[in-house]
Amino acid sequence: MSAAGLLFGPDGWGALLLKGALVTIALALTTVPFGFGGGLALAGLKLSRWRTIRALSEAYTTFFRGIPDLLALFIVYFGLQALLDHAQEALGLASRLELSAFFAGVIALSVVVAAYSGEVWVAALQTVPPGQVEAARSLGLDRKRAFFLVVLPQLGRVALPGLGNVWTVLLKDTSLISTLAVTDLLRAASEASKNTTRPILFYGAAAAIYLVFSLASGAGQAMLERRANRGIA
């Protein structure tokens, strides 16, 4: 089978696939700070002394880990759009604000990633001895500085393997945004396939690109873990 369709130029689909790959990476990278940061905040709530807060946090985790990620995407996309419509009606705005599909994808994936990464952060938080925080406080550090200077560096080392796995899943879940007509890698491959009737070529190319992303992520994760564990027996 000729691979001419993968070339760049007027007769090739390489540019569209490259654009889709960049959108996929942009979506994943934009989601990470919100997803991992939200997961860390969720972990703090799950370890709260207040039973109601712990129960609500557990309910959040159970819900978003228990439903398909595609369903979470639809709930966020259509739910936020409905809220926007109601808000505009209440404010009497004439023009309708449309929620960006990319933005909806970032929110939906962040919500799901927070649910999964929250469990990783909880396990990491439980490995830090309480005595270290007490020692930091005795040295005059407030709670905020004690967390960022003493607790967080240790959390990162312990949580890296689990967060790396969540990142790998996130990379693949970005393909769900193609259902909202965003030209990510999967949708680019789908468009090229429909216009050329060569699905094996273009879906195979998309699979190869996803595989390269996963292998590169694995190598990067291994490097970070080596650096984080240097000097530790």
Secondary structure, DSSP 8 states (H G I E B T S, - for coil): ---GGGSSSTT--HHHHHHHHHHHHHHHHHHHHHHHHHHHHHHHHHT-S-HHHHHHHHHHHHHHHHS-HHHHHHHHHHHHHHHHHHHHHHHT-SS-----HHHHHHHHHHHHHHHHHHHHHHHHHTTS-HHHHHHHHHTT--HHHHIIIIIHHHHHHHHHHHHHHHHHHHHHHGGGGGGGT---HHHHHHHHHHHHT-HHHHHHHHHHHHHHHHHHHHHHHHHHHHHHTTT--
